[in-house]
Amino acid sequence: MRLKIKKILFSIIIFGLICFIYSFIEPYLLVNKNYNLSNSDNSSGIKIVFLADIHVGPYFSQNRLKRLVERVNKLNPDIILLGGDYVHRDVKYIPIAFSELKHLKAKYLIGAVLGNHDHWESKEISYVEMKKAQIIPLDNVSQRIKIGTREIEIFGVGDLYEDRQLLETDNKKLKSSFNILVSHNPDYIERINPNILKKIDLILSGHTHGGQVSFFGLWAPLVPSQYGQKYRTGHKTIGSTQIIISNGIGTITPPVRFFAFPQVCIIEI
């Protein structure tokens, strides 16, 4: 009986050790996460690539970001949207991050909002470097683009805890054929007036990292959201509004992931 218990304990220890080692590997296992919202099986829709939470810093190098940019460009996107948290821990990483992000290529628009980490390091420097990289800041502004016969209005809001959110003052612009909102923090969704929310076709958010460490992708003990698992990751709907929450690209401390794979979100509308 004692021998059997020892074998069980040994197996548990080995399994735990394997999981621990694996958690430092998964941050490098970047996947493409595809969402087809075009109600069509063909590939004639508009392709949006959404990136969030890169966290360039001690755990995410410039070379990794360079490879990410190359990967995104190979997708030949129509629109690239960036969901904030470009750096981690130090203001010195801001110019490094945008020196690579400036090489992103999209046919019609590259736009971005800031996340809480960008505010903590430097909102002002982030905007300076973003503009140098010819990336359009979307915090509390909107951009209208026309692709073929379709008009798309892309709105951004400031970070939920470090900035203002002025979507309601921009309400009069919510009349395009397709309205997209980029909010770093998905909790903002709960604060949108229902009459305005129903006019938004698609919301893109990050911030949660998919929980970063989850119980085999089913549940995560630590999700930076007031709503627990509700906005942890994936595709949600509220009425006719579709919501996509990305697991993000990088990590915060500790630099581990467990069944919360880093994602490049590819959305077809």
Disulfide bonds with the S-S distance in Angstrom:
none
